[in-house]
């Protein structure tokens, strides 16, 4: 599948599967070939080649890796392709939507993306091209690839435009979660009204605790979006990211807690249980960071759109838990 990003891409139906557009594409190299055989094979192709990477298959035509033109140029002729290829290759299966495939190409800056079937057999390549047929210099070639990725981004933005009704339908259910969180926070505050009546100034810091929790949750969520570009969720990487975010959030929480404690003391003297505020900030930020990592991955895992749903859902849990932690600790410290 060769797509001219200037003339073909705007007319593609991004909702269709890539299998519906697969056709003639550059034949792959074989893992048991040597570099000289691969170069001879590429030279025999009677057509212009814009790709900088070439895909490698094994004897069963299963995708085995990718090799760059740089490695082909500087490796010895008798070196096996299997020794110079990179076995870690980004690919999509034949049931992937065109929109998802194009998004992956844009985010990873790939001019080509291999397509495989359920058994990992090589099925073809999605290759993006421009009207430029020759690139006389490295600068011109780099400009050509910049044009490709810019036009891919424009096409995705156009394909994702929605009408008012469609935008309302897709977003309102998730925003309803924020309404639920608001009522939940109000109910929690009502449940702990005894401690709030004893120390009214505690209520002043509820927005601060919520703001810090929401901020750390959104930061962690943004960093976890990298996992969403993979076909299967790498739970081991998610666990490591979550543990790292928890440690980072703890340091941020201690810093924010001490800063708030010091400023509050200057403003209100010894009228507040500052230890409660500081500990609440630390605990809430650690929990919120964990939520920020896990929620978008879980939403992606159940095949919903995390770009729409992850933010409201993460904030819903972060707000509710932060309010409960703050007022719960205050009750425990003050009333016992």
Secondary structure, DSSP 8 states (H G I E B T S, - for coil): -EEETTTTGGGS-TTSBGGGT-------EETTSBHHHHHHHHHT--S----SEEEEE-TT-BEEEEEEHHHHHHS-TTSBHHHHSBS---EEETTSBHHHHHHHHHHHT-SEEEEE-TT-BEEEEEEEE-S-----SHHHHHHHHHHHHHHHHHHHHHHT---HHHHHHHHHHHHHHHHHHHHHHHHHHHHTHHHHHHSGGGGGGHHHHHHHHHHHHHHHHHHHGGGGGSSS--HHHHHHHHHHHHHHHHHHHHHHHHHHHHHHHHHHTTSS-HHHHHHHHHHHHHHHHHHHHHHHHHHHHTT--HHHHHHHHHHHHHHHHHHHHHHHHHHHHHT-
